[in-house]
Amino acid sequence: MASADKLITDLHGISGSSFANEAERVRARDALFEALRKVQSPWDIVWDHNWVTGATNASVKTLIDAGVFKKWAECGGSPKTCAELSELTGADELLIKRMMRQISGQHLVIETAEDTFALTPWANALATDPALCAVYPTSTVVSDTKPDRALVVDIGGSKGHDLEKFRLCHPDIPDGSLILQDLPDVVKDVQVNRAIVAQQYDFFTPQPVKGARVYFMHNVLHDWPDDSAVMILKNIASAMEKGYSKLLIHESLISRVNPLARVTVSDITMMACLAAKERTEIEWGEVIRNSGLRVVKIWRPPQSVESVIEVELD
């Protein structure tokens, strides 16, 4: 058996670029997690779950809310002291120091010197959020849109973050071609670019925008059980134009075998909080078919638990 020193040295040489493809990386990740469980004591596991995870999550949330990762990445992402991060964000230096110490202990950032930290790929990813156009070829629908129709209707789109990312991908789209729909309290004071029109809408009522090129829902249907999801989808289907309109459902898919914990945790959360669920590909297919629609293709980005289900009228 290899010595502990050799094993540790070998492990330090591993990175995400050590593998030929994503499938190999995922296999290695799962094997390393299994190995970690074998070398942890029962107390290690209890400590991690009961204390470390909560403190780490709270620290990450605090740093995100302070804009640390976003502003850090925007200014180049080079190593920064806590004082520099405080000056960059306006957040309290001692607070940043305490939060950074916690997450560096979990290897989420790298401490390069006393109170000086470097971004990891994980921390860099917090400053970015892949847009729909990074998963689905949106240029194909933009180039083939009827000028008198809405381009994208974002149903349950909150404050318009997805539409704003879409607009940045396609800056030449006409004013008013993107429709943001959500409940009145959500959109009443929303500030959006002139390409986006905010519209009060309850998706349990008929869809008022007819014949749009794309109807889009991001992490909406997992909040609802199957019968409610079918009602929502039928309202969209009744507004779609056959052969022209598409529905893009941006959601997590549960693998039928060895599902990722990131998806199963969300599934348990949906069950406990909303009597709803994450769905497998088969379950999504049933809900979609029962709504008078059909799945055209599922677009699966390699490093995300979320996929885009492309749907048309049956």
N, C-alpha and C positions, 0 to 999 in steps of 0.2 A: 504494500500500500504506500502511496506517495506521502511524503512528509507534509506536515501542516504548512511549512514555509513554502515548499514547492507548489502546493495546491493554491495557496493565497497568491503567489506570484502569477500563476497561470490565470487565475480569475481576474486579477488586475489588468491583464492584457486583453480581456474581452470587451467589445463594444458593439453597438448596433451594426457597425460596418464590418464585423467579423464574419458575416454570413453571406452566402451567395444569393439568397432570396428571402422574401418575407416568411415563407413557410418554414424555412430552416431556423430563422430567428425565433419564431413563435414556439417551435419544438424545443429549442434550447432554453427559452424563457421558462416554459412549463417544467422542464427537467431541473432547472436551477431552483425553481420554487419548491419542487418536491424534495430536492436535496437539502434546501434550507430547513424544511420541516423536520427532516431526519436529524439534523444537528442541533436544532433548538431544544431546550428543555421545556417541559410543560409550563414552568414559570415564565420562560421567555415569551411563550405564545400568549399567556394570560396578560402579561405586562404590555405587550404590543397592542393587543385588542382593547384592553381596558383603559390604558393611559396614553401610550405613544400615538396611536392613530387619531384620537380626539384632539390632542394638543397640536399635532401636525396639521390636521384639517383646519383648525382654528387659525393657526399661523398663516397657512396659505391663503385662506379667505381674507384675513386682515391685510396681507400684502397685495392681494389682487384689488381689494377695495381702495387701497391707498395709491393704486396705479403704479406700483413698483416695477412689475415685470414689463408692462407695456412701455413705460417711459424709459426704462433701462434698455430695452431692445431698440427703441426708436433712436436712441443716441449712440448706437453702435454696438452695444452689448459687451463692451470690454469690462474687465474686472473693476469693481467699485468698492470703496469703503462705505461703511454705514453712514458716515457723515456726508459723503457724496450722494448717496441715495436719498438721504433726508433733504438735502438741498434741492435735489432733482424733483422730489414729489411734494415737499412741504410737510411730510409726516415727521413725527417725533423720532429723533435719532435713537434714543434708548429703546423705544418700541420696535423700531426696525431691527436693531441689534438683537433683541431677545427673540423676535420671530425668525430671523435668519439663522441664529444659533440652533433653533429647533429643527428647521428644515435641512440645514447642512448636516446635522447628525443623522438624518434619513437619506443623505446623499442626493437630495433634490437640487441643491446648489453645491458648489465646491468652494471651500474656504482655502484661499491661496496664501493668506497671511493673516495676522491678527486683525479681526473685524474687516476683512477684505474678502469679497466673494466673486466667483465667476458663474455665469449662467451655464446650465446644462441643456441638452436638447429638450428635456422635459420643461424646464423653466422658460426656454425660448418659445415653446409651443403655447404657453399660457398667454403670450403676447399676440398670438395669431389664432384665428378660428377659421378652418377651411370653409370657403363659401360653396354654395351649390355648384357654381361653375367649376370648382375643382374636382367635383365628383361626377357631374353630368355635363354632357356637351351642350351647354346652353346656347352656344353660337348657332346651332342648327335651328333652334326655334326663333331666335332673334331675327335671323335672316329670312324667315318665311312667315312673317306676321302680317295679317291684314291691317292696313293703316287705321281703320275705323274701329278696331277692337282693342281691348286691354291686352297687354303682353303677358303680365303675370298678376295673378290674384293670390295674395298670401293670406290664407284663412287661419285665423287665430295667431296672427303674426306679431302680437305683443307691440313693442315700440318701433318695429320696423327694421331690426338689426339685419335680418336676412335679406330684405329688399335693398338695404343700403349697400351690402356687400355685392349683391347682384348688379346694382347701378354702377358701382366702381369697376366691375368687370366689363360693363358695357356702357361707357360714359356718353355715348351718342344717342341713346334711346330718347324718344320724344317725351316732353313734359306730360305728366298725367298718365303715362302708360303702365305704371305699376300701382296696384291697388292693395292697400293695407287694410285688412278687416279684423276687427276684434270688438269686444263688448264696449259700450259707451264709456265706462269708467277708465278703460285702458287707453283709448285713443283720443279722448276729448281734448287733452292738452299736449298731444304728441307733436314734436317738432321734426319735420321731415323735409327732404329735398323736394324741389318742385317737380321732379320726375315721379314722385310718389303722392298718391291721394289717399288720405285716411278716411275710412268708412266704418260707421258703426254697424255691426252685424252680429246676429246670433245664428250660429251654424245649424241650429235645429229648425230654422225657418228656411223657406225657399231662397236659393242663391240669386241675388239681384243682378249680378254681372253675367250676362249671357255670352256664350261663344268666345270666351277668352282663349288665348293660345295656350296658356299654362295656368292651371290651378295648383297651388302648392300648400302643403301642410308639413310643418316640422315639429315633431314630438308633440302632437296634439292627440292623435287617436289612441296612444297608449294610456291616456287618462280616462278612457271610456271602455266599458264592457262591449262585447260583440254586438248586442242588439242596438246600443246607442251608436256605435261606430257605423253600423249599416245605415241608420237613419241619417247620419251626417253625410255619408258618402252618396246616398241616394239624392240628397239635395244638390250635391255638386253634379252628379250625373245628369240630372234634369236640365242643367244649364249648359252642359257641354255640347259642342258641335261634332258630330261623328266624322271621323277622318281628318279633323283639324285640331280639336282641343286635346290636351293631355293633362293628366293629374300626376303630379310627382309627390310621393309620400316619403318623407325623409325620417326614417325611424330605425330603431335597433331591431335586429333579427336574432332570435335565440337559436343557436345551433342545436340540432336534434341529438347530437352526441358530443360530450365534453364541452358544454357551453361555457363561455367566458364568465367569470365572476362579475365583471362590470355590467353584464346584461342581467344576470340572475339577481344581483342586488337590486337593480332597478325594478325587476319583476316583483320581487317581494315588497318593495316600497309601494308600487302601484296597487298591489293587492291589499296591503295594510291601510293605505291612506284613501284609496278611491274605489276599491272593489273592481279594479281594472287589471291590466296585465301587459307585459311585453309578449310578442308573438313569434312563433316559428314561421318559416316560409310557407308551410302548409296552412297554418292558421290565418296568415295574411291572405293567402289565396282564397280561402273560404269566405272571409269577410268581404273581399273585393268582388268575388263572383255573386254573392248574395245581394250586392248593390247594383247589379246590372253592368258591371265593368269587368275588364280582363287585364291580367298582367302581361305587359309587353316584354319587359326585361327588368332584372334587378342589377343595379350598379353598385358594386362593392369596392369601396376604397380599401387599399391594403392595410392601412394603419388606423382604422376606425371601427368602432363597434356599430356605427350607424351606416345604413345603406339607403339608396334612393330607389324606390319601387316605381317604375314607369308604368302608367295605367292609361287605358283608353276605353271608350265605350265598347261594349260587347257587340 
